[in-house]
Amino acid sequence: MLNCSHLAVKRYLSLRIIPFCVLVLALFGHARESILPVRAPESYALFGGLAELRDDVYSADLNVAGEFAPCHCFSVYGDFSYRMVSYQWETQFHDQVHEALDLHVNGLNESYLGVKARPFPFFGVDFNWRLPPRDGSQVNRFYRLGVSPFGLYEFSRNMTLGAALEYYTFLEKQNYQPGDELGVKGSISWKLLWDRDDYSGWKFDYVFLYRWRIEESENLNMQKPYRKMDDLDQGFRMRVDAARYFAVFKNSLGIALFYEMNRGYLFGMETGHTLGLYAKYMFL
């Protein structure tokens, strides 16, 4: 009887330690920001790849993420990726000039770490921290602190609605102070042909995010009247995921395809696009 109990405890700890190890890796990694649906704390490990187009630059990343929730009311998480390659493709139709330029931007990207608390079934708060990238990106090179209160509503047995407010502030670097930002996010998660006992079936997620800078950035090297950078801006991002989950070893493994418009303007034509595939192992 003691041996059976010992084996059961050992198996439970082994299942729980895997997402924790993924999280530890995330503490030392660096990633692009993912637009995810509003979710309650959960435990999972994720591995995937993506292709991105932004500003005529084509990039490919490998992505690893993890979240560890010792209970349904609290979790810690991390998300990181490695940029494999970046190419810029320039075309001039009149002169028929086509040029592919290897930007030699590959390496660890910016990382995202966070803590999620949900004291009530319908309300929680997400605290997060973005670390600057290394060799995988030349943008977002400032530390960013964020807080995001969120709400969840179970519209039906297989559909959950989520909403969140976001506030971000940045740390000064080299006498440059980025302006604070606000965001509003809404999400819908819909399960189709779903087995609630073994967490298997189809799952579709839709996320819409609108974010704007509420104050101008400042160049502190200039005299005070000339510090403002006149960079107030706003834009939206949206993402759609389609996933199929299977029962595996009393947990659940999902294979998913997603598309993300990673930058867009409500009144303009400038956009960016991301297409990706990932596997997500849920610890139930």
Backbone hydrogen bonds in HBPLUS format (Angstrom, degrees):
<---DONOR---> <-ACCEPTOR-->    atom                        ^
c    i                          cat <-CA-CA->   ^        H-A-AA   ^      H-
h    n   atom  resd res      DA  || num        DHA   H-A  angle D-A-AA Bond
n    s   type  num  typ     dist DA aas  dist angle  dist       angle   num
A0005-SER N   A0001-MET O   3.07 MM   4  6.36 160.5  2.11 149.2 154.1     1
A0006-HIS N   A0002-LEU O   2.89 MM   4  6.07 157.3  1.94 146.9 153.7     2
A0007-LEU N   A0003-ASN O   2.94 MM   4  6.16 156.9  2.00 148.9 154.5     3
A0008-ALA N   A0004-CYS O   2.99 MM   4  6.21 154.1  2.06 146.5 153.6     4
A0009-VAL N   A0005-SER O   2.98 MM   4  6.22 163.7  2.00 153.9 157.5     5
A0010-LYS N   A0006-HIS O   2.95 MM   4  6.11 158.2  2.00 145.9 152.6     6
A0011-ARG N   A0007-LEU O   2.91 MM   4  6.08 155.9  1.96 146.7 152.7     7
A0012-TYR N   A0008-ALA O   2.99 MM   4  6.20 158.1  2.04 146.8 152.9     8
A0013-LEU N   A0009-VAL O   2.97 MM   4  6.20 164.7  2.00 153.2 156.7     9
A0014-SER N   A0010-LYS O   3.00 MM   4  6.15 151.8  2.08 142.9 150.9    10
A0015-LEU N   A0011-ARG O   3.04 MM   4  6.26 151.8  2.12 146.8 153.5    11
A0016-ARG N   A0012-TYR O   3.06 MM   4  6.30 145.5  2.18 144.0 153.6    12
A0017-ILE N   A0013-LEU O   2.88 MM   4  5.93 143.2  2.01 146.7 155.8    13
A0021-CYS N   A0017-ILE O   2.88 MM   4  6.14 149.3  1.98 149.7 157.1    14
A0022-VAL N   A0018-ILE O   3.08 MM   4  6.42 156.8  2.14 151.6 158.1    15
A0023-LEU N   A0019-PRO O   2.96 MM   4  6.18 149.9  2.06 141.5 149.6    16
A0024-VAL N   A0020-PHE O   2.96 MM   4  6.31 151.4  2.04 145.8 153.3    17
A0025-LEU N   A0021-CYS O   3.03 MM   4  6.36 156.3  2.09 149.0 154.8    18
A0026-ALA N   A0022-VAL O   3.00 MM   4  6.30 147.6  2.10 141.0 150.5    19
A0026-ALA N   A0023-LEU O   2.97 MM   3  4.87 113.0  2.44  90.9 107.7    20
A0027-LEU N   A0023-LEU O   3.03 MM   4  6.43 131.5  2.28 142.5 155.5    21
A0027-LEU N   A0024-VAL O   3.10 MM   3  5.14 133.0  2.33  95.0 107.8    22
A0028-PHE N   A0025-LEU O   3.03 MM   3  5.56 150.3  2.12 111.5 119.8    23
A0029-GLY N   A0026-ALA O   3.23 MM   3  4.86 160.5  2.27  96.4 102.3    24
A0081-SER N   A0030-HIS O   2.71 MM  51  5.68 162.8  1.74 111.6 117.2    25
A0109-ASN N   A0030-HIS O   3.11 MM  79  4.23 133.6  2.33 113.0  99.6    26
A0031-ALA N   A0110-GLU O   1.56 MM  79  4.23 108.7  0.92  91.7 116.0    27
A0283-PHE N   A0043-SER O   2.98 MM 240  5.39 175.5  1.99 141.5 142.9    28
A0044-TYR N   A0067-GLU O   3.01 MM  23  5.42 150.6  2.10 137.8 143.5    29
A0067-GLU N   A0044-TYR O   3.09 MM  23  5.42 159.8  2.13 147.8 149.2    30
A0045-ALA N   A0281-TYR O   3.04 MM 236  5.31 146.8  2.16 138.0 148.3    31
A0281-TYR N   A0045-ALA O   2.85 MM 236  5.31 167.2  1.86 164.2 164.7    32
A0046-LEU N   A0065-ALA O   2.86 MM  19  5.04 159.0  1.90 158.3 152.8    33
A0065-ALA N   A0046-LEU O   3.04 MM  19  5.04 158.2  2.09 132.5 136.3    34
A0047-PHE N   A0279-ALA O   3.00 MM 232  5.50 160.4  2.04 157.5 163.9    35
A0279-ALA N   A0047-PHE O   2.83 MM 232  5.50 165.5  1.85 158.9 160.8    36
A0048-GLY N   A0063-ASN O   2.85 MM  15  5.08 155.6  1.91 150.4 152.7    37
A0063-ASN N   A0048-GLY O   2.78 MM  15  5.08 175.1  1.78 144.2 144.4    38
A0049-GLY N   A0277-LEU O   2.90 MM 228  5.65 157.3  1.95 165.5 171.4    39
A0277-LEU N   A0049-GLY O   2.96 MM 228  5.65 159.4  2.00 163.4 169.8    40
A0050-LEU N   A0061-ASP O   3.02 MM  11  5.39 154.5  2.09 148.9 151.8    41
A0061-ASP N   A0050-LEU O   2.98 MM  11  5.39 159.1  2.03 147.2 153.8    42
A0051-ALA N   A0275-LEU O   2.84 MM 224  5.41 161.1  1.87 156.8 162.4    43
A0275-LEU N   A0051-ALA O   2.92 MM 224  5.41 161.8  1.95 158.6 164.7    44
A0052-GLU N   A0059-SER O   2.81 MM   7  5.08 163.5  1.84 144.8 148.6    45
A0059-SER N   A0052-GLU O   2.83 MM   7  5.08 160.6  1.86 148.7 154.2    46
A0053-LEU N   A0273-HIS O   2.77 MM 220  5.19 164.1  1.80 159.8 162.5    47
A0273-HIS N   A0053-LEU O   2.85 MM 220  5.19 155.8  1.91 148.8 156.5    48
A0054-ARG N   A0057-VAL O   3.02 MM   3  5.27 157.6  2.07 141.8 148.5    49
A0057-VAL N   A0054-ARG O   2.95 MM   3  5.27 149.0  2.05 109.0 118.8    50
A0089-TRP N   A0056-ASP O   3.24 MM  33  6.09 152.1  2.32 163.9 171.8    51
A0058-TYR N   A0087-TYR O   2.63 MM  29  5.12 161.9  1.66 164.5 164.5    52
A0087-TYR N   A0058-TYR O   2.76 MM  29  5.12 162.2  1.79 151.1 156.9    53
A0060-ALA N   A0085-VAL O   3.14 MM  25  5.65 145.8  2.27 152.6 156.0    54
A0084-MET N   A0060-ALA O   2.77 MM  24  5.59 150.8  1.85 152.0 162.0    55
A0062-LEU N   A0082-TYR O   3.00 MM  20  5.26 155.9  2.06 139.9 146.6    56
A0082-TYR N   A0062-LEU O   2.81 MM  20  5.26 149.1  1.90 146.5 157.0    57
A0064-VAL N   A0080-PHE O   2.79 MM  16  5.50 175.7  1.80 171.2 171.5    58
A0080-PHE N   A0064-VAL O   2.83 MM  16  5.50 174.4  1.83 171.5 173.3    59
A0066-GLY N   A0078-GLY O   3.03 MM  12  5.64 161.0  2.06 159.4 160.6    60
A0078-GLY N   A0066-GLY O   2.99 MM  12  5.64 155.8  2.05 162.6 166.7    61
A0068-PHE N   A0076-VAL O   2.89 MM   8  5.54 164.5  1.92 164.9 169.9    62
A0076-VAL N   A0068-PHE O   3.07 MM   8  5.54 151.5  2.15 143.9 149.8    63
A0118-ARG N   A0073-CYS O   2.75 MM  45  4.52 166.4  1.77 130.5 131.3    64
A0075-SER N   A0116-LYS O   2.88 MM  41  5.17 141.4  2.03 150.6 154.9    65
A0116-LYS N   A0075-SER O   2.85 MM  41  5.17 169.6  1.86 147.9 151.2    66
A0077-TYR N   A0114-GLY O   2.98 MM  37  5.33 160.0  2.03 144.0 145.7    67
A0114-GLY N   A0077-TYR O   3.04 MM  37  5.33 153.1  2.12 147.8 144.6    68
A0079-ASP N   A0112-TYR O   2.92 MM  33  5.28 136.9  2.11 148.9 158.9    69
A0112-TYR N   A0079-ASP O   3.27 MM  33  5.28 158.9  2.31 149.2 153.6    70
A0109-ASN N   A0081-SER O   3.37 MM  28  6.02 169.7  2.38 153.5 151.3    71
A0083-ARG N   A0107-GLY O   2.84 MM  24  5.21 152.9  1.91 160.1 151.4    72
A0107-GLY N   A0083-ARG O   2.95 MM  24  5.21 139.5  2.12 130.6 143.2    73
A0103-LEU N   A0086-SER O   3.09 MM  17  5.73 157.9  2.14 147.5 153.4    74
A0088-GLN N   A0101-LEU O   2.90 MM  13  5.11 166.3  1.92 146.9 150.9    75
A0101-LEU N   A0088-GLN O   2.83 MM  13  5.11 166.4  1.84 150.7 155.4    76
A0090-GLU N   A0099-GLU O   2.89 MM   9  5.25 167.7  1.91 156.6 158.9    77
A0099-GLU N   A0090-GLU O   2.95 MM   9  5.25 162.2  1.98 153.6 157.7    78
A0092-GLN N   A0097-VAL O   2.96 MM   5  5.08 150.9  2.05 142.6 149.9    79
A0096-GLN N   A0092-GLN O   2.82 MM   4  5.60 113.6  2.27 141.5 160.2    80
A0097-VAL N   A0092-GLN O   3.08 MM   5  5.08 154.8  2.15 137.7 142.7    81
A0134-ARG N   A0108-LEU O   3.12 MM  26  5.41 157.8  2.17 133.1 139.3    82
A0136-GLY N   A0108-LEU O   2.91 MM  28  4.70 143.7  2.05 137.9 126.7    83
A0111-SER N   A0131-LEU O   3.31 MM  20  5.23 138.9  2.49 124.3 135.2    84
A0131-LEU N   A0111-SER O   2.99 MM  20  5.23 154.9  2.06 137.8 145.9    85
A0113-LEU N   A0129-TRP O   3.00 MM  16  5.30 168.4  2.01 153.8 157.3    86
A0129-TRP N   A0113-LEU O   2.77 MM  16  5.30 152.8  1.85 160.6 163.9    87
A0115-VAL N   A0127-PHE O   2.76 MM  12  5.25 156.6  1.82 156.5 164.6    88
A0127-PHE N   A0115-VAL O   2.84 MM  12  5.25 169.0  1.86 166.3 165.9    89
A0117-ALA N   A0125-VAL O   2.91 MM   8  5.40 171.2  1.92 161.7 164.5    90
A0125-VAL N   A0117-ALA O   2.75 MM   8  5.40 154.8  1.81 157.6 166.5    91
A0123-PHE N   A0120-PHE O   3.29 MM   3  5.23 156.5  2.35 103.5 110.2    92
A0152-LEU N   A0122-PHE O   3.05 MM  30  4.85 153.1  2.12 116.9 123.9    93
A0124-GLY N   A0150-PHE O   2.98 MM  26  5.36 154.3  2.04 152.4 152.9    94
A0150-PHE N   A0124-GLY O   2.84 MM  26  5.36 168.5  1.85 143.4 145.8    95
A0126-ASP N   A0148-SER O   2.93 MM  22  4.94 152.6  2.00 121.7 130.7    96
A0148-SER N   A0126-ASP O   2.80 MM  22  4.94 144.1  1.93 142.8 153.1    97
A0128-ASN N   A0146-GLY O   3.02 MM  18  5.16 166.4  2.04 135.7 139.7    98
A0146-GLY N   A0128-ASN O   2.95 MM  18  5.16 160.0  1.99 152.4 148.4    99
A0130-ARG N   A0144-ARG O   2.82 MM  14  4.98 166.7  1.84 149.7 154.2   100
A0144-ARG N   A0130-ARG O   3.14 MM  14  4.98 161.3  2.17 136.4 141.1   101
A0171-LEU N   A0143-TYR O   3.01 MM  28  5.46 158.8  2.05 146.8 151.0   102
A0145-LEU N   A0169-THR O   2.88 MM  24  5.47 166.4  1.90 168.3 171.8   103
A0169-THR N   A0145-LEU O   2.93 MM  24  5.47 161.6  1.97 159.2 165.4   104
A0147-VAL N   A0167-TYR O   3.06 MM  20  5.55 151.5  2.15 150.9 159.9   105
A0167-TYR N   A0147-VAL O   3.04 MM  20  5.55 146.1  2.16 152.1 162.6   106
A0165-LEU N   A0149-PRO O   3.09 MM  16  5.74 159.7  2.13 165.6 171.2   107
A0151-GLY N   A0163-ALA O   2.81 MM  12  5.39 159.9  1.85 161.0 166.1   108
A0163-ALA N   A0151-GLY O   3.07 MM  12  5.39 154.8  2.13 149.5 153.5   109
A0153-TYR N   A0161-LEU O   2.85 MM   8  5.16 156.6  1.90 156.5 159.0   110
A0161-LEU N   A0153-TYR O   2.83 MM   8  5.16 172.8  1.84 158.6 157.1   111
A0155-PHE N   A0159-MET O   2.99 MM   4  5.59 112.8  2.46 134.3 151.3   112
A0156-SER N   A0159-MET O   3.20 MM   3  5.05 165.2  2.22 141.8 140.6   113
A0159-MET N   A0156-SER O   3.42 MM   3  5.05 167.0  2.44  97.4 101.1   114
A0191-LYS N   A0158-ASN O   2.80 MM  33  5.01 161.0  1.84 154.8 159.4   115
A0160-THR N   A0189-SER O   2.91 MM  29  5.21 156.9  1.96 147.2 154.9   116
A0189-SER N   A0160-THR O   2.96 MM  29  5.21 159.6  2.00 152.7 158.6   117
A0162-GLY N   A0187-SER O   2.98 MM  25  5.02 161.2  2.01 143.7 142.4   118
A0187-SER N   A0162-GLY O   2.93 MM  25  5.02 156.2  1.98 141.1 140.0   119
A0164-ALA N   A0185-LYS O   2.85 MM  21  5.10 149.6  1.94 149.3 151.0   120
A0185-LYS N   A0164-ALA O   2.90 MM  21  5.10 168.4  1.91 154.2 155.0   121
A0166-GLU N   A0183-GLY O   2.83 MM  17  4.63 154.6  1.89 140.6 137.2   122
A0183-GLY N   A0166-GLU O   2.92 MM  17  4.63 143.3  2.05 133.1 132.0   123
A0168-TYR N   A0181-GLU O   2.92 MM  13  5.11 165.9  1.94 148.6 149.9   124
A0181-GLU N   A0168-TYR O   2.98 MM  13  5.11 161.1  2.02 141.1 146.7   125
A0173-LYS N   A0176-TYR O   3.09 MM   3  5.38 163.8  2.12 145.4 148.9   126
A0176-TYR N   A0173-LYS O   2.95 MM   3  5.38 138.5  2.12 110.1 121.7   127
A0220-LEU N   A0175-ASN O   2.76 MM  45  4.95 141.0  1.91 147.2 155.7   128
A0177-GLN N   A0218-GLU O   2.89 MM  41  5.13 171.3  1.90 157.1 160.0   129
A0218-GLU N   A0177-GLN O   2.86 MM  41  5.13 158.5  1.91 139.8 146.6   130
A0214-ILE N   A0180-ASP O   2.97 MM  34  5.91 147.9  2.07 140.2 150.5   131
A0182-LEU N   A0212-TRP O   2.90 MM  30  5.58 164.7  1.92 166.8 169.3   132
A0212-TRP N   A0182-LEU O   2.87 MM  30  5.58 158.8  1.91 158.2 165.1   133
A0184-VAL N   A0210-TYR O   2.81 MM  26  5.35 153.7  1.88 152.2 161.1   134
A0210-TYR N   A0184-VAL O   2.92 MM  26  5.35 165.5  1.94 155.2 159.9   135
A0186-GLY N   A0208-PHE O   2.96 MM  22  5.43 159.7  2.00 155.5 162.2   136
A0208-PHE N   A0186-GLY O   2.91 MM  22  5.43 162.3  1.94 162.8 166.6   137
A0188-ILE N   A0206-TYR O   2.90 MM  18  5.26 150.1  1.99 148.3 156.7   138
A0206-TYR N   A0188-ILE O   2.92 MM  18  5.26 151.4  2.00 149.9 158.1   139
A0190-TRP N   A0204-PHE O   2.81 MM  14  5.18 168.2  1.82 157.2 161.4   140
A0204-PHE N   A0190-TRP O   2.79 MM  14  5.18 165.2  1.82 155.2 160.3   141
A0192-LEU N   A0202-TRP O   2.83 MM  10  5.00 160.2  1.87 133.7 140.5   142
A0202-TRP N   A0192-LEU O   3.02 MM  10  5.00 160.7  2.06 168.2 162.1   143
A0195-ASP N   A0200-SER O   2.83 MM   5  5.30 167.8  1.84 162.9 166.1   144
A0199-TYR N   A0195-ASP O   2.96 MM   4  5.63 112.8  2.42 143.9 160.4   145
A0200-SER N   A0195-ASP O   3.32 MM   5  5.30 154.6  2.39 135.3 142.2   146
A0201-GLY N   A0245-TYR O   3.08 MM  44  5.22 158.6  2.13 126.2 129.2   147
A0245-TYR N   A0201-GLY O   2.80 MM  44  5.22 174.2  1.80 163.0 162.2   148
A0203-LYS N   A0243-ALA O   2.89 MM  40  5.18 159.4  1.94 148.8 150.7   149
A0243-ALA N   A0203-LYS O   2.87 MM  40  5.18 160.4  1.91 157.6 163.0   150
A0205-ASP N   A0241-ASP O   3.01 MM  36  5.01 157.6  2.06 134.8 141.6   151
A0241-ASP N   A0205-ASP O   2.91 MM  36  5.01 160.0  1.95 141.6 147.2   152
A0207-VAL N   A0239-ARG O   2.91 MM  32  5.17 157.4  1.96 152.0 156.0   153
A0239-ARG N   A0207-VAL O   2.94 MM  32  5.17 151.5  2.02 141.5 147.6   154
A0209-LEU N   A0237-ARG O   2.74 MM  28  5.11 164.8  1.76 168.1 166.6   155
A0237-ARG N   A0209-LEU O   2.77 MM  28  5.11 152.2  1.85 147.1 155.0   156
A0211-ARG N   A0235-GLY O   2.98 MM  24  5.77 168.0  1.99 175.7 179.1   157
A0235-GLY N   A0211-ARG O   3.01 MM  24  5.77 150.8  2.09 161.0 170.3   158
A0213-ARG N   A0233-ASP O   2.88 MM  20  5.55 163.0  1.90 163.2 167.4   159
A0229-MET N   A0217-SER O   2.93 MM  12  5.38 140.2  2.09 157.3 154.9   160
A0219-ASN N   A0227-ARG O   2.96 MM   8  4.87 155.6  2.02 130.1 135.8   161
A0222-MET N   A0219-ASN O   3.17 MM   3  5.97 166.8  2.19 120.8 124.7   162
A0226-TYR N   A0223-GLN O   2.87 MM   3  5.62 154.5  1.94 128.7 136.6   163
A0227-ARG N   A0224-LYS O   3.41 MM   3  5.35 174.8  2.42 111.9 111.5   164
A0236-PHE N   A0264-GLY O   2.84 MM  28  5.17 155.9  1.90 132.8 141.1   165
A0264-GLY N   A0236-PHE O   2.93 MM  28  5.17 115.1  2.36 150.4 163.7   166
A0238-MET N   A0261-MET O   3.24 MM  23  5.36 151.2  2.32 132.8 141.2   167
A0261-MET N   A0238-MET O   2.82 MM  23  5.36 154.6  1.89 157.7 166.0   168
A0240-VAL N   A0259-TYR O   2.91 MM  19  5.48 158.8  1.96 159.2 166.4   169
A0259-TYR N   A0240-VAL O   2.99 MM  19  5.48 154.7  2.06 152.7 160.5   170
A0242-ALA N   A0257-LEU O   2.98 MM  15  5.55 160.5  2.02 160.8 167.2   171
A0257-LEU N   A0242-ALA O   3.02 MM  15  5.55 158.2  2.07 152.2 155.9   172
A0244-ARG N   A0255-ILE O   2.99 MM  11  5.48 158.5  2.04 144.9 149.6   173
A0255-ILE N   A0244-ARG O   3.01 MM  11  5.48 158.0  2.06 141.9 145.1   174
A0246-PHE N   A0253-LEU O   2.77 MM   7  5.25 151.3  1.85 139.4 148.3   175
A0253-LEU N   A0246-PHE O   2.84 MM   7  5.25 161.0  1.87 153.8 158.8   176
A0248-VAL N   A0251-ASN O   3.03 MM   3  5.19 159.9  2.08 116.5 122.8   177
A0251-ASN N   A0248-VAL O   2.79 MM   3  5.19 155.1  1.85 117.6 126.3   178
A0252-SER N   A0282-MET O   3.22 MM  30  5.06 163.6  2.25 143.9 144.5   179
A0282-MET N   A0252-SER O   2.67 MM  30  5.06 158.2  1.72 162.2 166.1   180
A0254-GLY N   A0280-LYS O   2.73 MM  26  4.99 166.2  1.75 147.8 152.8   181
A0280-LYS N   A0254-GLY O   2.81 MM  26  4.99 160.4  1.84 144.9 151.2   182
A0256-ALA N   A0278-TYR O   2.93 MM  22  5.46 171.2  1.94 166.4 168.1   183
A0278-TYR N   A0256-ALA O   3.03 MM  22  5.46 158.7  2.08 145.7 151.1   184
A0258-PHE N   A0276-GLY O   2.95 MM  18  5.34 163.7  1.98 146.9 148.5   185
A0276-GLY N   A0258-PHE O   3.00 MM  18  5.34 166.0  2.02 149.6 152.2   186
A0260-GLU N   A0274-THR O   2.82 MM  14  4.95 161.0  1.85 149.0 150.9   187
A0274-THR N   A0260-GLU O   2.77 MM  14  4.95 138.0  1.95 150.7 159.0   188
A0262-ASN N   A0272-GLY O   3.02 MM  10  5.17 121.2  2.38 109.8 121.2   189
A0272-GLY N   A0263-ARG O   2.98 MM   9  4.98 127.9  2.26 138.0 138.6   190
